[in-house]
Amino acid sequence: MSERFDVIVVGAGPGGMAAAVLAAEAGKNVCLLDENPAPGGQIWRGYERESEALSPHRMEFLRWRRRLSATGCAVWNEARVLAAPQRNMLRVERQSQCIDLSYGKLILATGARERFLPFPGWTLPGVVGAGGLQSFLKSGLDVRGQRVVLAGSGPLLLAVAASLTRAGAHVLLIAEQASRHTLVHLGLHLAKLLPGKLMEGATCRWQTRKTPYRQDAWVVRAEGRERLERVTVRVSGKEEQMECDWLACAYHLVPNLELPLLLGCAVENGAVVVDEQQRSSVEDVLCIGELTGVGGLDKALVEGQIAGNHAAGRTTQAYELVPELRKHRQFVHLLEEAFALRAELRSLAMPETIVCRCEDVTREKLEACDSWRAAKLHTRCGMGSCQGRICGAATEFLYGWDAHSARPPVMPARVSSLAGEEERGS
């Protein structure tokens, strides 16, 4: 089975929605693909079920959703891109069907995932990603009265802490590994560049004002018999222990580069290289959002509008947004500088600490390897169900290995889908 569209957008987060809307409003035949049940991405996930108090960007989401519905754009939920069998074509699995989609322009908005760093006890039940806990919350998890410690680096910590606080959780501590000096430096620059971002952060901090927010702080270990019971945190060189129900960690975000790499897009410093029209090094392929540098909602929306306009041939309208785009690209650089991971975090994992959870590979086994390839060959690190999406980012930080993969299938798939044939009933 095959179909053709003028523009295909992969990823229905804010940037992908904006790109699809702008291209469709210009008269293009557009298909918006996403593996989730509904558009919105991680940041707008579950807004139908949340109250206004839990949805700070609800009205913006509703505006973009209304525009998307009005365009008549084809929205394919629960659809996964598996491969690119030939130029300007994607192989997609949807509703037990394998479909080859050809396109004139392709816009990638595949977002990012959390970076996890191994430490003793990080595999205990109750130790989760900060964004993961936020997803549980949006899906209906009752956290009222639950004791939560947040640790890692980046603005996501404050945002998740605010969401948990509004939902009735008892957030005991926000442990930010960056120094106070770097955060003050970031704030001064944001006051001039994007004061709205500074105000957003200030609002989150006000909502979590009863929770200690410590800089130069990180989790040393987590402990518990069958589930998390307590964590030990190092704050300014001193260790503190506290009992808790949840430990939510996030050491900033890692762009989901699998599909751009499969298509041959040039990548530098962990992000896809694009020009001011969001064009990658591959003809007819544009990349937006976290793929081009982790910068949050506003950056994704601006880049999505630029890409959508460009894909529709409306280059004048796209260039009108470039001055705003430049501010957000500066914001990306400021975040990278402020939340750069400190060297001390490399020493947290002990020899017996598991690094690759899928294959139970410990740090001790990895110490004998000199590359990502060697680790895969000798220990099966990165060979499990996540295909290195978790341990790859960890080993990149620990050892400087390049763990990026660029081979099909991009996601787990049926054998028949990879062969390009639909499964037949017996």
Protein Blocks (a to p, Z undefined) as FASTA:
>chain_A
ZZddfbdcehjafklmmmmmmmmmnopacddddfbfbehijmlgoklmpcfklmmklmmm
mmmmmmmmmnopacdehiacfbdfbghiacddeehiacddddfbdcddebpaddddddeh
ilgghiacfklmmmmmmnopafehiacddededjklmmmmmmmmmnopacfbdcdfbdfk
lmmmmmmmmmmmmmmlmmmmmmmmmmmmmpccdehiacfbdcdfkbcfbdcddeehiacd
dddfbdcddehjaddfklmmmnopaceehiacddfkopafbehiacehjlnopebjmlmm
mmmmmmmmmmnopamlmmmmmmmmmmmmmmmmmmmmmmoccfklmmmpcfklcfblmlop
afklmmmpcbfklmmmmnopoiamnnommmmmmmmmmnopafbdcdddfbdcdfklmnop
acddZZ
